[in-house]
Amino acid sequence: MKRIPTNSFHQSSKGLFRSLKGSGPDDVARFEDAFAASTCAGRAFLVGSGTTALYVILKALSRLAPDKRRVILPAYTVPTLTLAVKRAGLVTTLCDVDPATFNLDPARLGEVSGNDTLAVMPVHMFGFPMDLTPIKKLAEERGFFVIEDAAQAPGAAIDGRPVGGLSETGLFSLCKGKIISTFRGGVATVSDPKIMDLVADEVDAVRRQTFSQNVRIWGTLALMAGAVRPEIYGPLYRLIAPFKSTSLHDHFEPTGGSPLIARLGMEQLSSLEEQVMARRRNGDALYRELSGLEGVTLPRIPDTALPSYNHLPIVVDEPGMLARIQRALFERGVDTARMYLKPIHRIYDLGYPLDTDPFPSASRIAEGLMVLPTHPGVREKDVEIMIQTIQTRAG
């Protein structure tokens, strides 16, 4: 049977073949300029991953404040970000998340930041923008930087401004499963002039993508373009499933971007508005109908925010109900996913005690969160199936 995958790959076959033709390094500059314009950031730098984007930003900020070594991350986010912090010679400190928004809790930030804090990294989780005002205010008072993680949020906006350009620095991921996906790739955005040249130096210092890596990237994307079609994904699910990411790295190697990644990214950047409109249509419909269900929590959206819906996350309080919902949706042709199954401190050893839970909100979200597909391949009928199935199982 046909089955809607959790993630999609929004690039036409023509776009894939157009990406093979280019003018070399000039393609990188064109993409960076276009990306910076789309986020209203001063400059954008193409690198090999979102984790690399964080790494080059941290290296640059460390040159401005060499006596500060702590980087604050939300306790519930992509765990491998801690590898970039470690590689940059810095130390990760965690902050619990707001159970209402699933994003870093500004009310807890004062408790974990201090004189040795270099930066805090709020994350627009799943493409849901968070209000950065209280975080930026505290950063100004205490003298640390704000790195805006918009990895899952291209096309999202708050207060009429696109995310990723709201702070001194920001980052995006172009890896698989993201709204703009080149399989490998990331972007560092910089709006503070005194940081731009420092980030440029760090980008120049990382290893470039090799020809063979680019060949693998293009070939993988070509396979993905076919594999995520519902008529293929469903019948071949047992063959495709083993290739999904199920493990975390314990090592991180920073890499640069390439003209191929730039051309692939430019193809998708040109259709970003169209894709986000489709995601917002699907996501808004799901959000409207699933809000208020007993035992189910959706992230609160600030009044002035426009999510880009990388996925729609929901937290189901009862584990048995969560499993039943996932199973019922799968049987009706809709794939779902669990994301980060534990808070960061229970995945990597950061020195936190394991006999107590310093991050209860992060733990609750990790234990009960599942994501629903919202990508342009999701049809109105699929949205109705998700709504009916969850309402029935949660009712």
N, C-alpha and C positions, 0 to 999 in steps of 0.2 A: 504494500500500500504506500501511497504518498505520505511523506512525513515532513513537517516544517522543522528545519534545524534551528538550534538556539541562536547560532551566528550565521551571517550571510557574507557574501563577498560581492560588493557593489561595484563591479567593473565589467564593462562589456567586452566581448571577444575582440571587437575592433580596437577598443582602448588598449587591450593587452598587446596586440600586434603593433599599434602605433608607438607603444613604449619602447620597442626595439630600435626605433629610429630616433636619433638625437644628435646634438652638437657637442656632447661631452660636458666639461665642467660648467659651461654656461647654463646648462639645464638645472644644475643645483642652485645657482644664483637666482634664476627665474622662479623656481619653486619657493625658495626662501623668501623672496620679496613678496610673492603672492600670499604665502602663509602669514607673514607678518601683517600684511594689509587686512587679512581676514580676521585677525585677532586684535587689531588695533595696537599691536606691540611695536616697539621701535625696531627690533631686528628679530629674525628667526634663523636658527642654525640647524641644518639637517645632520643627524647622526644615525647610528645603527640600531638604536632602540630607545624606548622611554627611560630605561634604567641608565643608559649612557648619558641621556640628556640630564638626568639628575646628577650624575657623576661630574660632568664638566661644569655644571653650575656650582656644585659644592667646592670643587677645586678652585674656581674663580673667587667665590665668596671667602674661602679660607685665606686667600692672599690679601683680602681687605681687612680681615679680622683674625690674624693668626693665633691669637690667644684664646679664641673660642672654639670649642670642640663638640658641642652637643647639637644634635639635629632632632627635632621633635616630629614624630609621625603619629597619625591616628593608630590606635591599637588594632583596628580592623581596616585593613586595606591590602594591597598587593604585598605579600610578605617579602619578596625578593628585593624590594627597595632598600632593605637594610644592608644588602650586599654592596650596593653603590656607596652607602654611607661608610661602611667598613673599608672599602677599597680606597676611598678618599682620605682615610686616616682619621675618621671621626667616630663619634659614639652615638648610637641611637637611644633616644628616650621616647617613651610612648605616652600618649594621652588618650583617655577613654573617649568614646564617641557619644554623640547625642542620640538617645534611643528614638527621638522623634524624627530626626533627619537622616540617620545612619552616617552622618559626616562628623568630623572632629568637633568635640564639644568646646566652644569658646569659654564656657564658664569654668572648665577644668584646666584650661591652659595656664592660668596664673600659678597653679599649684606645682606645675612640673617645669616651668621655665625659670631661668636664673641668669646670673652674670656670665656664665660660661656658655649660654645658648647662642649658637651661630645662626640657626634658622628654624622656622617651623614650616611644615608642609601640609596645609589643608588640602583635602582631596574632594573634587566634585564627583562623588561616587556614582557610578552607573549613568553619568550624564546629567545628574541632578545638581544644579548650581547651589552653592551655599553662600550666605551673606558673610563676606570677609571683613566687614566694618569693625567688629569688636577685636578681631585678630590683628588687623593692621594698626589699630589704636594701641593695643598692648605692645606690639612690636616697636612702635615709635617710642613708647615710654621706656622700654627696657633695652632698646638698642640691638634688636636682632632682625634678620631678614625674613621675608615671606616668599616661599617658593610655591607657586600655585600649581597643583597637580590637576591638569585637565586632560589626563591621558584618555579617559573614556568620554570626553565631553566636547569634541569639535561641534560647532554649531549651536551650543548652548549659550544662553545670555542671562544676565541679571541687571536690573536697573537700566535696561536698554543698551548694555555693553556686552560684547562677547567675552566669554571666559578665556583665560590664558594670557590676557594682557592687562589684568586688573592689578597686578603687583609688580615688584621690581623684576621678578623672574617667574617663568612658568615652564611647564613641560607637557608634551603630548606623546602618546604612543601610536605608532602606525603598524603595530604587530597584528597578528591574526586575532580575529574577534572584535576588533575596534571598528569605529564608524568609518574612518579612513584606514584601509588595511593594505599595506605593501608587503605583508608577511614579516619582514624585518624593517625596522625603521623607527625613528623618533625625532622629535623637534624640541629644541630649547628656545624659549622666547625670552627676550630681555627688553625691558622698557626703561631701565635706569642707565643713562649714558656712561656712568663711571664703571659699569660692570661689563658693557658690551665688548670692549677690546680684550678684557681678561677671559671671557668665555670664548672669544674667537681664538685666542692662543691655545686654550685647552682643547678645543675642537681640532685644531691643526695637529695636536700632539697624539691623538688617538689613531689606532691602526685602521686603515681603509679597508672597505670590502674588496675581496679579490674577485677576479673574473669567474672562477668556479663557483664562488658563493652567489654571485649574481645569476649565474645559470640555474643554480638550484632554486633561488628565489622565484625566478620567472616560471620555471617548470612547476614548482609547488603551487603558485597562484593559478596557473592554467588548470591544474588538477582540481584545485579548490572551486574554481568557477563552475566546473561540472558537478562536483560532489555535493555541493550545497543546494542543487536544484531538487525540489521535493520529490519529483518522479524518479530521481536517482538515489537521493539520500535515504528514502524509505526502504526500497528493495535491497540496497547494498549496505544497510546500517551496520550489520555485523562485521563487515569488512572495514568500514570507515571508523567505527567506534574506537578500535585500538590505537588510532593515530591522534586521538584527542589528548590534550595535555592532562596528565594525572599526577605528575611529580614536580617537585620544586628543585631548583638548582641549589648547590651549596658553594658555587663559584661563579664569579662574574668577570667577564673580560670586555672592557669598553671597545666599541668599534665605531668607525665613521660611516657616513652615508655614501651614496654613489649616484651617478647620473641616472642609472636605471631606476633606483628608488625614487629619485626626484621626478622622473617622467611618469612613473606609476602613480605617485602622489598627486601630481598636477592633473592627471586625468580625473581622479576622484574629487579633488578640490573644486574642480569646475562644476561638478554636479552635487556638491555638498548640500546646498539649500534644498534641492529637490529631494534628496535622500532624507534629510532631517524632517522635512514636512511630512513625509510618509511615516517616519518613526513617531513623530508627534501625534499624528492622527491615530495611529494604532495605540500608542501609549496612553494618550488622553482618554480614549474610550475604555481601555482596561482600568485605568486609574479611577475614573468616574464610577464605574459599576462595581468595583471591588472594594472601594473605600467604605469603611464602617462595618465590614463583616466581622462577626464575633470570632475572636481567636486569630485574626489576620491583621497584620500591621503593614501599612505602606508608608514610605518616607513623606514627611510633610514638605510641601513645596512653598518656598517664600512667595509672597504675593507678586513680587516683581520679577520672578524667575521664569525662564522658558527652558525646560529640560530638552535635551536632545535624545534621551532614551536609548543609550547603548543597549540596555535591557530595561525591563520593569522588575525591580526587586520587590519581593514580598516576604515578610517574616511570619511563619506559621508557628504558633506557640506549642502545639502538641506534635511530637515527632511522628506518631502514628498517622495523624492526619496529613502531615507533610508527605509521607511516603505514599499514602493513598491518592493524594492529588497528583503527584508525579506519575504514578502508575496509570491512573485513569486518563490523564492527558496523553501519555505515550500511546495508550491503546486507541485513542481517538486521533492520532496522527500529529501530535504536537510534542516536540522534544523540549525538555527543560534542563536546567543545570543547577547544581549546588556550586557556590563559588569558593570562598576561602573558609574551610571547615573549622578553623581554629583562629583565635587571635594570634597576632604575631609572636607574642612572648611564649606561646605554647608550641611554636614551630621552630624558632631559632632561640638559642640560649643567649638572652640579653641580660642575665643576672637577676631576673625577677623570681621571687619564690613561687613554687608550684603548689604549695599546700594551701595557699590562699588565693583569692582572685582580685587583683587590684583593678581589673577592667571588666566589671560585671555587664555593662551594656554591650561591649564588644563581644563578650562571650555569648550573650543571649542572641545577638544578631547572627553570629557565626553558626550557632547550633540550629537556627530555624530558618535561615534565608535560602530562598530559591529564586531564580530569575526566569522570566518569561520572555519569549522572543517578540521583538517589535519592529524588526528590520523590514525593508520594502517588499520582501518576499512573503510577508504575512498578509493574508487576504482578510476581507471583512468576515468571511465565514469562519476563518481560524480564530479571529478575535471573539466571535460569538461562542465558539467551542470552549475557549479558555474561560470566558465569563461563566457560562452555564456549568461547566465542570467544577470550577472552584466554588461557586455559590452552592451547588448541590452538596459537595463534600464538606464544606465548612458550615453548612446550615444545620 
